[in-house]
């Protein structure tokens, strides 16, 4: 319940304050959001399967965001940032939809 309250407070604060992302961080923000969503869906799936561990979730969340940002940074340094960004989004998108399908099967028994 605390996490839900924190999420609501964060969303409301973001809508009211409307923070500005610095230009040098803008290429990394969408990738970080997708990586965070992947960890979120994975955590929800683990919770429904009865194997949720808060430490595993925290490490997964942080490592997903850091590794995805590092891949995009490496791509920028090599001059292929958009291709690696697309690759990261595709891989994480597949994982998100896989977790969403598992959640759907668990909730609706279908």
C-alpha positions in Angstrom: 0.0 0.0 0.0 2.9 2.3 0.7 4.2 1.8 -2.8 0.8 2.8 -4.3 0.6 5.9 -2.2 4.2 6.8 -3.2 3.3 6.3 -6.9 0.2 8.5 -6.6 2.2 11.2 -4.8 4.9 11.0 -7.5 2.5 11.2 -10.4 0.6 14.2 -8.9 3.9 16.0 -8.0 5.2 15.4 -11.5 2.0 16.8 -13.1 2.0 19.9 -10.8 5.7 20.7 -10.9 6.3 19.7 -14.6 10.1 19.1 -14.2 12.4 19.9 -17.1 14.8 17.2 -18.2 18.2 18.4 -19.1 19.1 18.1 -22.8 22.0 15.7 -22.1 19.6 13.3 -20.3 16.8 13.3 -22.8 18.0 10.3 -24.9 18.2 8.2 -21.7 14.8 9.0 -20.2 12.5 6.9 -22.5 14.9 3.9 -22.2 14.9 4.3 -18.4 11.1 4.4 -18.3 10.8 1.3 -20.4 13.4 -0.5 -18.3 11.5 0.5 -15.1 8.2 -0.7 -16.6 9.9 -4.1 -17.4 11.0 -4.4 -13.7 7.5 -3.3 -12.6 5.7 -5.9 -14.7 8.2 -8.6 -13.6 7.6 -7.7 -10.0 3.8 -7.9 -10.4 4.2 -11.3 -12.1 6.4 -12.6 -9.3 3.9 -11.3 -6.7 1.1 -13.2 -8.5 3.2 -16.3 -8.7 3.9 -16.0 -5.0 7.7 -15.7 -5.4 8.1 -11.9 -5.0 11.2 -10.7 -3.1 11.6 -7.0 -2.4 15.4 -7.2 -2.7 15.3 -9.0 -6.0 12.8 -6.4 -7.2 14.9 -3.5 -6.1 18.1 -4.9 -7.7 16.2 -5.8 -10.9 14.7 -2.3 -11.1 17.9 -0.5 -10.6 20.0 -2.8 -12.7 17.6 -2.7 -15.6 17.7 1.1 -15.6 21.4 1.4 -15.3 22.2 -1.3 -17.9 19.8 0.1 -20.4 21.2 3.6 -19.9 24.8 2.3 -20.3 23.9 0.5 -23.5 22.4 3.7 -24.9 25.4 5.7 -23.7 27.8 3.2 -25.4 25.7 3.5 -28.6 26.0 7.3 -28.5 29.8 7.0 -28.0 30.0 4.6 -31.0 27.7 6.7 -33.2 24.9 4.1 -33.3 22.8 5.4 -30.4 19.5 5.2 -32.2 20.1 1.6 -33.3 21.0 0.4 -29.8 18.1 2.4 -28.3 15.8 0.6 -30.6 17.3 -2.8 -29.7 16.9 -2.0 -26.0 13.2 -1.0 -26.4 12.5 -4.1 -28.5 14.1 -6.5 -26.0 12.4 -4.8 -23.0 9.1 -4.6 -24.9 9.2 -8.3 -25.5 9.8 -8.9 -21.8 7.0 -6.5 -20.8 4.5 -8.2 -23.1 5.6 -11.6 -21.9 5.1 -10.6 -18.3 1.7 -9.0 -19.2 0.6 -12.2 -20.9 1.5 -14.2 -17.8 -0.3 -11.7 -15.6 -3.4 -11.9 -17.8 -3.3 -15.8 -17.7 -3.0 -15.7 -13.9 -5.8 -13.2 -13.4 -8.3 -14.5 -15.9 -7.2 -18.1 -15.9 -7.1 -17.9 -19.7 
